[in-house]
Amino acid sequence: MEIFDLLLVCIEVSIALAGFAGIISSFQTRDITKIRRGNVAGLTVIVQFSLLAALVCAVPILLNTFVINYETIWLISSVFTSIVLAGGAYGCMKKMSIVIAKKSFTRFIFALLQGMGYLVALAIILNAADLVFHREPGPLIAGVFYALFVAGYMFSRLLLHPLWRIVDEQEAALLE
């Protein structure tokens, strides 16, 4: 599979993930009068990371249509991706800070995700600077996969967390 074909597939996956998250959240909040901050923050992370991944994938495809030098495409794309990832990571932590302050396991998971994000961002910056990587698509693809992984993780939490909450409440009611 050529790299630009892979980027197109990532765009499709990103948009599908954002769309499914919107559908699920609209069904989950239809009959609920009290919406939790964690669910809204999680939905925000899913939509933002998914659409930012699609945007990051679209930039090299757009640059390729202008018949720009291959190394220059990955230089520009790497700089753009590092800025987008840094902004996404900052926004994620800002929105989730209140939610993760309460639970140590959740705090650990988000620290792990942030650490992975910083390593990917460092690889992308090194790619742009032509230090370790030599302006290749690999670090950018790793950044896209990281963003899709975070969005997918938050998607699974959005989908499953309310269901487990209901199961826990039902089991607690049975034990009483």
Buried (B, 14 or more C-beta within 10 A) or exposed (E): EEBBEBBBEBBEBBBEBBEBBEEBBEEBBEEEEEEEEBBBBBBBBBBBBBBBBBBBBBBBBEBBEEEBEBEEBBBBBBBBBBEBBBEBBEBBBEBBEEBBEEEEEBBEBBEEBBEBBEEBBEBBBBBBEBEEBEBBBBBBBBBBBBBBBBBBBBBEBBBEBBEEEEEEEEEEEEEE
